């Protein structure tokens, strides 16, 4: 497994994040040696969504207003239907994600989170996947959709379809951060 010691990762989330899509990448990134912070427009705790009902709260490490792109090597965007839908209308969240893209840093988005990459314009021209209900949205945004692939990486942007893909998603995000070669890609 790649080691991410001295790497810092932000996980941007708000209420309604899919429980496993925040918790599993958080655990796997930390196991790989990264320092990981949950960043949110809210402070204190945010409430997860666990398959069909409200889940456990998650601790917020840093308020979005206090987070800076320069403090991180990558960002992970968990899905769930509620979480990215709330974040895509938050101008500060969109600016934060866009900052990672402009800085050519790794971006990981799973399930419904590629909605955020549509909102930022990052999806256009990029190979991507996502939850089956947003594939038309991705196509309409100009993405090259790979609907049957569990993980797709294109120029530092990693996407996956659903919680069943979390092992492949987390491994690819870790690999992309460890490679740190995306500074050369076009933003």
C-alpha positions in Angstrom: 0.0 0.0 0.0 1.2 3.5 -0.8 2.2 5.7 2.1 0.8 9.1 2.5 2.8 10.4 5.5 3.0 14.2 5.3 0.0 14.3 3.0 -3.2 16.2 4.0 -6.6 15.4 2.7 -9.9 17.3 3.1 -13.2 15.4 3.0 -15.9 18.0 2.2 -19.3 17.0 3.5 -22.5 18.3 5.1 -25.7 16.8 6.5 -26.9 13.8 4.5 -23.5 12.4 3.5 -23.7 8.6 2.8 -22.2 7.1 6.0 -19.9 4.6 4.4 -18.7 7.0 1.7 -17.2 9.3 4.3 -16.2 6.8 7.0 -14.4 4.2 4.7 -12.2 6.7 2.7 -11.5 8.5 6.0 -10.3 5.3 7.7 -8.3 4.1 4.6 -6.6 7.4 4.1 -5.6 7.6 7.7 -4.3 4.0 7.6 -2.2 5.0 4.6 -0.6 7.7 6.8 -2.5 10.8 5.7 -3.8 13.5 7.9 -7.5 13.8 7.1 -9.9 16.6 8.1 -13.6 16.6 7.6 -14.5 20.1 6.3 -18.0 21.4 6.4 -20.1 24.5 6.1 -21.4 23.4 9.5 -19.4 23.3 12.8 -19.4 20.5 15.4 -21.1 17.5 13.8 -23.0 16.6 10.6 -25.5 13.9 10.4 -24.9 10.9 8.1 -27.4 9.0 5.9 -27.1 5.2 6.3 -28.7 3.5 3.3 -32.4 4.2 4.0 -32.4 6.4 7.1 -30.4 8.9 9.1 -27.2 7.5 10.4 -24.5 8.5 12.9 -23.1 12.0 13.2 -19.7 12.7 12.0 -17.2 15.1 13.6 -16.4 18.3 11.7 -12.7 19.1 12.0 -12.7 22.4 10.2 -15.4 24.9 9.1 -15.3 25.5 5.4 -14.9 29.2 6.0 -11.6 28.5 7.7 -10.3 25.9 5.2 -7.7 26.7 2.6 -6.9 24.7 -0.5 -3.1 25.3 0.1 -3.4 23.3 3.3 -4.3 20.1 1.5 -2.9 17.7 -1.1 -6.3 16.3 -2.1 -10.1 16.5 -1.5 -12.6 13.6 -1.2 -16.3 14.2 -1.9 -18.6 11.6 -0.4 -22.0 11.1 -2.0 -25.4 10.3 -0.8 -28.1 12.1 -2.5 -28.6 14.9 0.1 -25.0 15.9 0.8 -23.8 16.8 -2.8 -27.2 18.4 -3.6 -26.8 20.8 -0.6 -23.2 21.5 -1.4 -23.7 22.2 -5.1 -25.7 25.3 -4.2 -23.1 26.5 -1.7 -20.9 29.0 -3.4 -18.1 28.5 -0.9 -18.1 24.7 -1.4 -18.0 25.1 -5.2 -15.1 27.6 -4.9 -13.2 25.3 -2.5 -13.5 22.3 -5.0 -12.6 24.5 -7.9 -9.5 25.6 -6.0 -8.3 22.0 -5.9 -8.8 21.7 -9.6 -7.0 24.9 -10.4 -4.1 23.8 -8.1 -4.0 20.5 -10.0 -4.6 18.5 -6.8 -6.3 15.1 -6.6 -10.1 15.1 -6.4 -12.1 12.0 -5.5 -15.9 11.9 -5.9 -18.2 8.9 -5.3 -21.8 8.1 -6.0 -23.8 11.4 -6.3 -20.7 13.6 -5.6 -19.8 14.0 -9.3 -22.8 16.4 -9.3 -20.3 18.8 -7.6 -17.8 18.2 -10.5 -20.6 19.1 -12.9 -21.4 22.3 -11.0 -17.7 23.3 -11.1 -17.2 22.5 -14.8 -14.6 19.9 -14.0 -16.7 17.1 -15.6 -16.5 18.5 -19.1 -14.3 16.4 -21.4 -13.3 14.1 -18.5 -13.7 10.3 -18.2 -15.9 9.7 -15.2 -18.5 7.5 -13.5 -21.1 8.0 -10.8 -24.3 6.7 -9.4 -26.6 5.4 -12.1 -29.2 8.1 -11.6 -26.7 10.9 -12.4 -25.1 9.4 -15.5 -27.3 11.4 -17.9 -26.3 14.5 -15.9 -22.7 13.7 -16.4 -23.2 13.1 -20.2 -25.1 16.4 -20.5 -22.2 18.1 -18.8 -19.8 16.7 -21.4 -18.2 13.9 -19.4 -17.1 10.7 -21.1 -19.2 8.3 -19.0 -17.9 4.8 -18.0 -21.0 3.4 -16.4 -19.7 -0.1 -15.8 -16.4 0.8 -14.3 -16.0 0.7 -10.5 -13.4 3.4 -10.5 -12.3 5.9 -13.2 -9.3 8.1 -12.9 -8.7 11.0 -15.4 -6.0 13.6 -14.9 -6.2 13.5 -11.1 -9.9 13.2 -10.8 -11.1 9.8 -9.4 -14.8 8.8 -9.5 -16.8 5.7 -8.5 -20.4 4.6 -8.7 -21.6 3.5 -5.3 -20.7 2.2 -1.8 -19.9 -1.2 -3.4 -16.9 0.5 -5.1 -15.4 2.0 -1.9 -12.3 -0.3 -1.7 -11.4 0.4 -5.3 -12.2 4.1 -5.0 -10.1 4.5 -1.8 -7.2 2.6 -3.2 -7.2 4.7 -6.4 -7.4 8.0 -4.5 -4.5 6.8 -2.3 -2.5 5.8 -5.4 -3.2 9.2 -7.1 -2.1 11.2 -4.0 1.0 9.1 -3.6 2.0 9.6 -7.3 1.6 13.4 -6.9 2.2 13.8 -10.7 -0.9 15.8 -11.5 0.8 19.1 -11.3 1.6 18.6 -15.0 -2.0 18.1 -16.1 -4.0 20.8 -17.7 -6.5 22.4 -15.3 
